C-alpha cells in the first residue's frame, strides 16, 4: 500500500532480515539479497545444460531402463532459464521505484539508471562481438557480417522489424528484449501504486496475448527462426516483466510493513510445483507449440506467476531457497552469469565436431559438459574481471570484491 505523498520511511530501523534492498538510483548503499544472485547463477547454468544436452543429440538420461522419467525432463526445459532471468531482472530493477512510490525515497534518476543498464550489457557484448569477428576474419572460423548486419548488431536491432537479421550468436536474441524492458520500466513504474497495479497487470496480459496472436498469424508461413524472433519480442513477453515488477514491489511493501508469511517455504514449493506442472504440459505439447497451441499465448505469463512466489520466498529467507542458492558456488555463478550466458555457445560449437563418433548420445552429453563447463566458467570469469567490473565501477556501480555476495540490483539485468 502506498502512503500519502508526504510519507517518509519509518523512523525505526528495520531488522537486518527485513531491510529493503537498494538498487540503481535509490541513493543508498546497496544491500544484498545473496540468494537471488545464486538463483541467477542457476538460471545461467540451466541454459548451458540445455544447450549441451541439445547439441549432444537430446539423449535419454534415465537412471535405468524403464524409469518413467530422467534428467532429460529437467534439461529439456532449460530454455526457461531465460524466463527466470527476465522475471528476476524485473523484480530487482523495480526495487528503487517501489521505495520511491511506497516509502518516499528519492525518485530514481532515469539518466543514471539507463547509463547503468547500458554499461551492464554493452561492454561485455561488444568485446565478445569484436573477438568473434576477429576470429572469423583472421582464422576463417565463424561468420562474418555485412555492413547492414554489423549495424544491426552494434545497436541490438537484429530482431527488430520484419527484415530480420540473424544474431551472430543465437542467445543474443534475448538482449534486445531485455533492453527494451529497460526503456519501458521508468515509464510504467508509477503504475505499481495501489489501485493502479491491477490495471497494469491486466493490460500487460492482454497486450502480450494480443501481440502473440498477431505475430503468430503474421508469420504463419515463415521459417521457424523468424517466427520465434517475431513472437518473442517485448510486447509478447511484457506480462512476465510486469509480474516480476509486481513481485518486487510486493517485497518492498511487505518489508515496509514488516510483514512476511509464517511459512515462506510453502510459497517456495508451491511455486516450484506450479512451474513443474507447466513444464510437463509444455513437454507434452512441444510438437504443436509454435504452430499455435494455446500455451504459445500464455506460457510466459503463467510461468512467471508461478515463479513470483519462489522469488518472494527466496528473498524472505525460505530455507529451500537459501540451501540451494545462497552458497558460494551458486553466488559465483550469479556474479559471472552474464559471461556464462554470452560465451557458452561459442565455446560449445567448436568443441562438438571433435568428440569421438563412438560415444553414445549420453556419453556425448557428459563429455561435452566436462569440456564446455570449465572453459565457459574461465572465460566468464575473465569477462567479469577485465570487462564487466571495470565498466560497472566506471559507471558508478557498487561492485563488491570477488568472493563477496552479489548485488541485489546493480548488476541484475540482461541475463547476467
N, C-alpha and C positions, 0 to 999 in steps of 0.2 A: 504494500500500500504506500502511496506517495504522500508524505506530509505536505503541509501548505508551502507556499513559495518562500516563506521566510524561515523555513525549518533549517536547523543545523544538525550536524552529527551529535549523537548523545554525548553528554559531558563525561559520563562514566567510561572508563577504558574497558573495552570488551576483553573477555577472557582470551588467552592466546589461541585457543582452538576455535574461537568464534570470529576471529578477525576476517574482514572482507579483503581479499587480496587486491592489491593495487594493480593497475595495468597502464598502458600508454596514455599519457595525457592527464593523469589524475593528480600529479603534483606531489606525490608521496613516494617514499622509498618502497620499492616493490616488496610485497610479502608473497611468499610462495605457496603453491599447492603442489608439493612434490609428486603426489600420487598421479596427478594429471599429466605431469611430464612423463612418468612411466607409462601411462596409458597411451600417450602419443608415440612413445617408443614401440609399444606393442602394435600399434597401427602400422608403423613402418615395417616392422618385422613380418606382419601378416601379409602385406602386399608383396614383399620379397618372396616369402614362402609360396604364395600363389603363383608368381611368375616362374619360379624354379620348377614347381610341380607341372605347370602348363608346358614349359619348354621340354620337360622330361617325357612328355607324351601322355599326361593325365593318368599316371599309373594308379592301380588299386593299391591302397595302403592298409588293407585289413590285417589285423594281427594274426588271423588264422583262417584257413579255408572254411567258408560257410558262416563267417561272422556277419551279422546284419549290417554293420557299418564299420568304417575305419577312419584313419586320419584324413582320408580324402574328403570326408564330409565337412571337415574344418577348412581344408586347403582350398576347396572349390569356391568358398565364399570369401577368399582373401581380398578380392577387389572391393569388398565392403569396408576395408580399411580406409578407403577414400571417404566414405560416408562418415566414418569416425573422425577423420581429420577435419572435415568441413564442420561438423556439428561441434566438435571441441573448439575449433578456432572461433566460431561464433560465440560460444559460451564464454571464452576468455576475453575476447575483444570487447564484449558489451559491458564488462565489469565497471570500467570507469564511467561509462554513460549511465549505468544504473545507480552508481554512487551520486552522480550529478542529479538525476531525477528524483531519487528517493531520500537522499541524506544531505542535500545542499552543498555537496562538494563542488569545486570549480568545474565549469564546463570544459571538457577536453578540447584542446586546441586542434582543429582539423588539419591545419598545415603540418604540424608536428606529427600528428597521427599518421598522415599519408606518407611523410618522409620515412617514418619508421617502417611502414609496410613496404615501401619501395626498397629500402635497404635490407629488408628481411629476405626478399625474393631475388632481386636483380643481380647483385654481385655474384653470388654462387651460381646462378643460372647462366649469366653471361660468360663467366670463366669456363664453365662446362661447355657452352656453345663454342667458344673460341678453341678450346682444346680439341673437341671433336672435329671441327672444321680443319684445324691444322693437321690432324692425323689423316683426314681424308685427302688433303692436298699433298702432303709430303709422302705418306706411305701408301696412299691409294686404298685405304681401308675405310669403308663407310660412304656416306652420301654427301655430295656437295650440294650447294644451294644456288639457285638462280638469284638475280637481283631482287625480284619480287618476293621470293621465298625468304631471302635474308631479311628484308624489311619486315615481313610478317613475323619472323622470329624475334627481331630486335624489339618490336613493340607488342609482342604477345597477341597478335591478332590472327594467328594461323588457323583458328577455328571460329573466326568471326565472319559473317556474311556467307552467302551460298557458294561463293568462289573459294572453296575450302583448300587450305594449304596443309598438307600432312606434316605434323611436327617431326623434327629430326629424331627425337626420342619419344616413343609412344606415350609415356606417362606425362609428358609435358602438357597434354591436352587439358589437364586439370588446372594448370596455372592461370589461364585467363578466367576460368570460372571463379577461382578464389579471389583474384584481383578485382573482378567485377563486384564481388561482395564487399571488398574493402571500400570501394567507391560508394556503394549504396548504404553501408552501415550508418555513417553520420546523418544521412537524410531520414532514415526510419527509426533511429534510436529514440526520439521523443515519443514514439508511439508505444513504448513499453509501459507507459503510465497506466494506472488502474482506470478502467473504463475504456481505454483505447486498445490494450493488448489483445482482447478477444477479436476485435475487428482486424488488427494486424495479422493475427494467426489465420483467420478466415480468408482474408484477402490473399495471403501467401499461398494457401492451399488451393484456392480457386485459380489463381494465376498459374501455379505450377501444373495443375491438371489441364487447364485450357491450353497452355503452351505446348505441353507434351502431346496432346491430341492433335493440335495444329501441325506441329513439326513432324509427327508420325505420319499424318496424311500427306504432307508436302513431300516427304522423302520416301514414300512407299516404293518407288521404282529405283531408288538409288542404291549403290553398293552399301554394305553394312557399315563400313568405316565412316562414310559420310552421314549415314542415318544416325549413328551413335553421336557423332560430333554435333549434329543439329539438335537432337533431342536433349542432350546432356548439358546444354548451355545454362547460364544462370537462371533465366526465367523458369526453366524446368526443374531447378533444384532450390529455388528460393524458399520453399517450405521448410527444408531441413535446416537452412541457415537461421530462419526465424525461430524455429523450435529450439535450436541451440542458444540463440539470444535470450529467449524467454526463460530457458532453464538457468542461464547465468544471472538474469535479472531476479529470478526467484531465489537464487542462492544469496544474492546481496540483500534482498528484502528480508529473508529469514534471518540472516546474520544481524541485521539492524534490530530486529525484534527479539534477537537471542533465542531463536526457535530452531529446533531440529527434531526430526522424528525420533521416537524412542528406539526404534529398531530400523536403522538405515540399511541393515543387512537385507531385510525383506525387500526394500526398494531395489537393491542391487540385484538380487537373484530374480526378482520379478521382471526387471528389465532384460536380464540375460535370457530368461525363459521366453519372453516375447520375441527377442531377436532370433532365438533358436527356431521357434515355430515359423517365423517369417522366412528364415533361411531354408528351412525344409520345404516350404511352399515354393520358394524360388527355384530350388534344385529340381523339383517335380515339373515345373513349367518352363525350364530353361530353353527347350527347343522352340517354344512359341512366344517367348517373352518379347523379342524385338519385332515380332510380327503383329503385335497389337494385343497381347494378353492384358487383362485388366491390371495386373501388377505393374505393368510398364508405367502407368499413370500415377500410381500411389506408393510405389515401393519406398522411395527415399523418405517421404514424409512418415510412413508407418515405421520404418526402421529407426528414424530419429526420435519418434515418440517413445519407442522402447529404450532407446539409448539415453534419453534425458534423465530418467531416474537412476541409471547407472552412473552418469556423471555427477549427479547431485549426491548420491550415496557415497561415491568415492571422495568427493570434496568434503563431505561431512565426517569422513573417517571410518566408513564401514570397514569392518575387519577383512572381508574378502578382497576388497579393492586395495587396501593397504598391504595385505600379504602378497598379492600378485604383482602389484605395480610400484609400490613405494619401497624399492630396494635399489642398491647401487647399479646393478647391470641394467635394469629397466630405465632408470633415470639417465644412465649414459646413452642408451638407445634414443631416449627422448631428446637429449641435448643434440645429438647428431642426426636426428630423424630426417631433416631436410636433405642432407647429403646422402643418406641411405636411400631415400626415395629417388633422388636425381640419378644416382650412379649405378644402382644395382643392375639395370638392364644393359647399359653399355659395357658392363663387366661380364654379364652373363652370356650375351650373344656370341662374343668371340671365343669363349671357352667351349661352348656347346659342340662345335664340329670336332673337337679334339678328344672327346670321350670315346673309349673303346666301343666298337659296334657290338661286341659280345655281351655288354651289360644288359640286364633286364631293365624294363622301364622303372621299376622301384629302385634298382641299383643306380640307374642314371640320376634319379632324383637325389639320392644320398651323396653320390659323387659330386654332382653339381653343387649341392648345398655346401659340402665340405670345402669346395674351391671358391664359390661366389661369396659366401657369408664373410669369411675373414678378409678377403680382398675389399669387399664393399665397406666393411667397418673401418678398415685402414684409410681408404680414400675419403670416406665421410668424415673421419676424424681430422684429416689434413685439411679438408674443405672448411670444417668448422674453425680450426685453429688459425689457418692462414688467410681465409677469405671472410667467412661469416662473422666471426667475433670481432675482427678489426673494424669492419664496416658498422657493426652494431654499436661499438664504442664510439666510432666517429660520428654516428647519428644521435648520440646521447642516450643510447640504450644501456640500461643497467645490466651488466653481464657478470656473473659470479665466476670465480676461478674454477678451473677444471676439477671435477670431483664433487663440486657443490651441488645442492639440489637445484633443479631447473627453475626457470621463471614461470610465473603464473600468467603473464600477459604480454611480456615484452618480446617474446620470440615465438609466438604460438601459431603464426599463420603459415599458409602455403604448404600444407603437408609437412611442416617441419617442427 
